[in-house]
Amino acid sequence: QIHLAQSGGGLVQPGGSLRLSCAYSGFTGGYYVVGWWRQAPGKEREGVLCITSTYGVTYYEDSVKDRFTVSRDNAENTVYLQMNSLKPDDTGVYYCAAGCPGADSDLIPAEYWGQGTQVTVSS
């Protein structure tokens, strides 16, 4: 029942901006939890941030806390990741999932992940 579908991403120059979307379904009772990860080429997946109905927004990567913001559109059941002042090191595949980054990330079922979207920051 839980399903997430991503859109956005693309190629931008350093200093540019992108907004990623994660449309979700299957949450009940007003509960939601949507986390964001990214994986750079040849690197391990790293947690970026998470937004939940219980605890609000939590950042897991200090390098993005002043540049990335997350918001939720209640009517559209969509979480948006607004990425500003993008740097080449931000390049990678970005994923959303019905869970938060942390030690238990590997327990998130495969079907609870979005398909991922490529973000490339290059001049």
Secondary structure, DSSP 8 states (H G I E B T S, - for coil): --EEEEE--EEE-TT--EEEEEEEE---TT--EEEEEEE-TTS--EEEEEEETTTEEEE--GGGTTTEEEEEETTTTEEEEEE-S--GGG-EEEEEESS-SSTTGGGS-GGGB---EEEEE--
